[in-house]
Amino acid sequence: MATVGGEEAIAQRILRVTDVVEEPLEFLAPISGYGKESLVTLEEAVKPLVPILPEIQSHAYVAKQRCKKPADELTQDESASIMLYTMGWDPLDECLYMALNNTLRARNRQEKLKPWYLYLRLFLNALLRLPLRSTTSYRGVKLDLSKRYIEGETIVWWAFSSCTTSIGVLKSELFMGNTGARTMFTLQCKSARDISKHSYYAAEDEVLLMAATQFKVISSLDQGDLHIIQLEETLPPFSLLQPVPVVVPSPINPTSLIPPKVENSKRVNDQSCVIGQDTQISWKFSGIEKPRVTWFFNSQPLPTNDRFQVAESDDGTSTLSIRQVELADQGVYTARATNAIGEAEAKTTLNIACIKPVINTNLNVALQVTKGETMTLKIGVNGTPKPDIVWMRDNDELTPNIHIQVTTPTGDDDTYTLTILNIQPEDQGDYSAKISNVGESLKSNKCKVTVSKSPVFVVKPTTQKVKQGVTAIFVTKVDGYPTPTITWVLNRKPLTAEEGSQVQFNTVTGEAKLSISNVDLQQHAGSITCRLENSHGYQEETVQLAVLVAPIITAQLPNEQEIVSGRDVTLKVVVRGSPQPSAQWFFKDRPIGTDNASIDEEKGEYQLLIKQTTVVQNEGTYRVVLKNEVDEVQSTPCLLTVLEPVKLTRVKPTSNVIDLEEGKAFDITMD
């Protein structure tokens, strides 16, 4: 809170006198909107300002107490409204004169000005009842503002302007000093108001100009770094500050006043209320003049807001209404009635009653959850105030994190929820809830949570192709709870170490591996099945083991083969390999089409059928190249010879009769 005199007083005066730099100078809309408001007490006038100025009510209270004997025939509320304007407090932008003047200077002020209507009505009534002073006054700032004030132009200062009537004060080091860029305003004022007798910081040389005061720039003089601007107050053709009817209170004969009195048999009482409900505290006062009632909580001024409202009735009853009572509202409420000659107060001690927690819907006794899924526990609890819940697993408190989530009910809902994401076996246990509110606590049922999961393949094994003689490896990743057993099967028979197999299983990561060393086509090729099993079920996955063997010719082509011309002949090799080799036949090193080539896969026989052989077309060297993804092999060449049969075309005997002698040669010539 502000303090009187000293450095604080000087600092506040400097701020008020030098804030001229904030003036926009341009013509804005006239200041209006408050003219039809009724005059109210200072307490009522500042209530709408509480959301803007949270400390306003306590400062208004201090101002009111300091103005019990106001000067200039002002009322206590009028004098206090001026004093409140001159007070300063932290933060600076939340003290009244700073916030009010910033609002008056705003281009879009009309909506922002509405909370100020009641205060402006009271403040203007007070200022207009003070005597006018036609005087020369001064303002200044440690800046060069000369370019903003053009000789002959008309400008408006929209805020209330504090000025000093002593040029010596302005030139002091505390204000402008004697060095550096400075601007001093010499003001020919016609409507200044002397507020010194009502200021929180008393200063005989301070006067106040009304908001929306119009000036004409008479001259602008530069003296080195000092710029002197002369302004003359002028009257606009139309009022820029909405006029208000000045209300002058009728004088009251002090001898007819009666101090406030509490119109109850007792001035102290107790009252109870259930937390969360609405309640009211009422006291009735009498007195002449009619007392004004101020409420306090535990000896501190009670601010009014959405939860705390005060209503006054014509019979002198003041009622404090409290919405949705909280535990912090428990304490002593004082209603203090004051008038010009006295005061009286009454006190109510408000006690807050609570409703102990009651479980409406308890936890299930047992719950089985699938590993990796989300588990949710719910409990329905009522109580006032709303109970707090601590979730437990066995004897350990659960702390919310990305794995454990807790929600509490809002409004009329009574459901508290515990959610565990991606539940794991380590989350098993007895779950319960400790429930408490003010002074009361209880425990829920225990819910035994069991985590289980049927076996599943997280990563399935895949078909493998390996060369004969190397190691085949099958990898998989599994999940399940309890941890499943794993069985590997080759061609429907369980694999054993005798087949060269080795099985590994990491129960923590779920990774499993089957290794078969020195694989053999005849012994190991075929289907590999991985079977998972636990108490909740089983699952299996079958893949293939392909053993890769380069082609091997077990029965070669003959080196030579003869065939009688015109007959069919078949060339054949027997081959073993995996995968099944492909064959390319060659004749005289030229590829032969596959139309007459055939394969008996079961026997491994590769055949080439040559139909109706002739010497010209078919006699020559044949070979075959056999190939798979492992390697290729070439047969030995086969020379095919095509034999032509002998033909008897003509005989030329020398005579029709030939005599033959035993033991002698006989010749026949043939063409």
C-alpha positions, 0 to 999 in steps of 0.5 A: 500500500502507498505511504504518505510523504517522502520519496514515495510522494515525490515519485507519484507527483513526478509520474502524474506531472510528467505523463504528458508524453502519453497524450495522443493529441489527436481528436477522439470521440467525446468522453461520455456514458456516465451522465445518467449514473446515480451518485453512490458511495465510494465503496459501491463506485469501485466494485465494478473496477475490482476485476481491473484493479484487484487492490482497489477496495482496500485502498478505497477503504483507506481513503474513506477513513482518511477523509472523515472531515473533508475540506471544501464542504465535500462529502466524505465519499467525494473527498475520498474519490479524489484521494483515491485518484492520487494514491499509487501502488504496485504494480503501477498499471493497476493503480487507479489514476494510471489505469483511468488515464490510459483508458481515457486516452484509448481510441476504442475507449467506450467499451473499456470505460463502462466499469468506470461510470460510477467512479467517474460520476462521483469523481467529477461531482467532487471536482466540479464542487471545488473552486476554479483556479485561473492560473499559470501552471506547468508540466514537463518531461525529460524528452524533446516533444517540440515537434509534436506541438505546432504553433497555432494548432489546437490539441486535446489532453484527454486524461486528467492532468496534474500540474504544478504552479511552481516553475521552480519545482519543475526545474528541480533535479527530481523533475526535469533538471537543468541538462539534457533534452527537456520540454516544459509546458507553460499552461494558461489555465481557466478551469484548474481545480485545487485538490491539495486538501484532498490529495493523499500526497499533500502539495500546495502547488499541485492543481488538476485539469479536467479530462478532455481539456482543449488547448491552443499552441501559442508558441514554441521556444527552443533554448538549447536542450530546453524546449518551452511550449506555451499552451492556452486553454480554450473552450470547444464549441461542444463539450468533449467531457460529458457534463454531469449535474452537480449534486450538493448534499443538504446540510444535516443538523449534527444534533439530530444525528443518531449513531449506528445501532445493531438491531439484534439482541446479540451482536455476535452469533454463530452460523453453520453451512455445508461446504459447497452450498450457498449461505447468507449472513444478515445484520440490521442496523439503524441510525440517522444519518443512514449508516453505510455498512462495510463487510470484513472477513477475519478483520480484513476488508472483504472484496465483492466478486462473483462469490461474495455479494452484498445487498442493502434493504430499505429497513437497514438490513445488510445481507452478505451472500456467499455462493458455493461455500469453500472450506477457506470461507470459514472464519469471522465475518464483521458488518461495520455500520458507520455514519458521521457521528459513530459506528457499530459492528456485528460479528458472525462466526461461520462454521463449515460442515463437511459430509464424510465420503461414501462409496456408491460403486465399489471396485470389482473383487477380481479382474483379468486383463490381457497383457498389452491392453488398457486396464480401467478401474472405476469407483463411485464416491460422494462426499463434501468437499469432493474426496481425494483419492490415492490409488494403491497397488498392494502397499504402494501408492501409484504416481500418475505418469505416461503409463498410469493415468488418474481422473477425478469427477467434475460437477455432479459426477462421482466416478474416479478412474484409474487407467493403466496403459499397455498393462504388463505382468509387473502391474499385477496385484491387489488394487485399492483406493484410499478415500479422504476429505476433511477429517474423514477417510476410508478404503475401497475393496481390493481388486485382484488384477491378473494379467494374461495373454494367449500366445501370439507371434509379434514377429513371424518366422520366414522361409529360409533358403540356404546352401547345403552344408551351411547353417540355417537360422529361423528368428521369431519374436513371441508374446504371451503370459504366462511365457509360452513354451516353444516347439520347433518341428521339421516335416511334422517331427520335433527337431532334436540336437541329433539333427544338428539343431539348437534352440534359443529363447529370451523370455525377457524380450520374447525373441526365439531362434532356431539354428540348424547346422550343416544343412542337408538337402535330403535330411533337412529340406521341407517345412519348419513349424514353430508352435507356441503354447501356454495355459491360455491357448496355442498358435503355430506358424509354418515356413519352408527350409529350402536347401540349395544344392548346385546341379550334379550330373549323376548319369552323363551323356554317352560320348558317342551314339549311332542311329540309323537315319530316319529313326528317333533317338533320345539323349538323356542325363540324370541330374540332382540339384536344389532348386530344380535345375533348368536345362539348355540343350545345344547342337553344334554349340547352338541352343536348341528350342525346348519343344522336344526337351523334357524333365522327369523331376522325380527321377531327375532325368533330362531328355532331348528327343530327336525325331526322324534323324538325318545326316544333314540335320542331326549328325553332330555334337550335342551337350546340355547345360544345367543351371540353378541359382547356386551354380551351373554344370555342363554335360560331356559332349555326345557325338551323334552319328546317323547311319544311312542303309545300303541300296542295290540299284543295278547289276551288270552280269557278263552273261546270263550264266556264270560258272563258279568254281569252289575256292575261287573269287566271285566279283559282282560290280554294282553302281 
